[in-house]
Amino acid sequence: MNEDVLLITQKDLARIKNVLSYQDSEEFEDLELELDRAHIITDDEVPKDLVTMNSKIRFLNIQDDKEMIVTIVYPSDADFKMGRISVLAPLGSALIGLRVNQEINWKFPDGKTRTLKILDVLYQPEANEDWHL
């Protein structure tokens, strides 16, 4: 599969689109574009190195040479101090659907474009058969 391809599960896509339906669409245009170009897969097709909803990941901000560990969550579960980043936040939107060693250039609200690289998926619901998440 092409390195630049984003993958998204059917369940995650449906849930994210549902959340987006209650938002100002212009504000989340970049996320919607990424979802539209993503390859949709079923839960049993999910590679263990894919960032899905509720995945805990380690990534690198290449410009700042800074590693972070975050969990990508739905807006109601977001808590920055706890490392739970909303999929609607620029960082969450940038990381969802990527695989280990994939990079993405993403423009943030401060106007700067940053290159983010997935280093590790520390926890993924599908790999752990946590189907309820």
JONOR-V356734 format. One record per pair of residues at least 6 apart in sequence whose ideal C-beta (glycine too) atoms are under 6 Angstrom apart, sorted by sequence separation. I is the first residue (numbers start at 1). J is the second residue. D is the distance in Angstrom with one decimal. If there is no record, write none. Layout:
I_J_D, I_J_D
This chain:
51_57_5.4, 78_84_5.4, 85_91_5.2, 86_92_5.2, 107_113_4.8, 60_67_5.3, 77_84_5.8, 85_92_4.6, 20_28_5.8, 78_86_3.9, 105_113_5.4, 125_133_4.1, 87_96_5.5, 94_104_5.5, 105_115_5.3, 58_69_5.0, 73_84_4.7, 75_86_4.5, 71_83_5.9, 94_106_3.8, 103_115_5.6, 104_116_5.6, 70_83_5.0, 71_84_4.9, 72_85_5.9, 75_88_5.4, 103_117_4.5, 56_71_4.5, 70_85_4.7, 72_87_5.6, 102_118_5.5, 55_72_5.7, 90_108_5.0, 100_118_5.1, 72_92_5.0, 98_118_4.9, 94_116_5.6, 72_96_5.7, 13_40_6.0, 8_38_4.2, 10_40_5.7, 6_38_4.1, 7_39_5.3, 8_40_5.9, 9_41_5.9, 10_42_5.9, 5_39_5.3, 7_41_5.5, 9_43_5.7, 12_52_5.7, 12_53_4.7, 7_50_5.5, 9_52_5.9, 51_95_5.3, 51_96_5.8, 51_98_5.1, 50_99_5.3, 49_99_4.9, 49_100_3.9, 63_114_5.3, 61_114_5.6, 62_115_4.2, 61_116_5.9, 59_116_5.4, 60_117_4.7, 38_97_5.3, 59_118_5.3, 60_119_5.6, 59_119_5.8, 58_119_4.6, 31_93_4.0, 58_120_4.4, 57_121_5.4, 55_121_5.7, 56_122_4.5, 56_123_4.1, 55_124_4.6, 16_87_5.9, 54_125_5.0, 49_121_5.3, 52_124_5.8, 52_126_5.9, 48_127_4.6, 54_133_4.4, 46_126_4.1, 43_126_5.5, 8_97_5.0, 7_97_5.7, 6_97_3.6
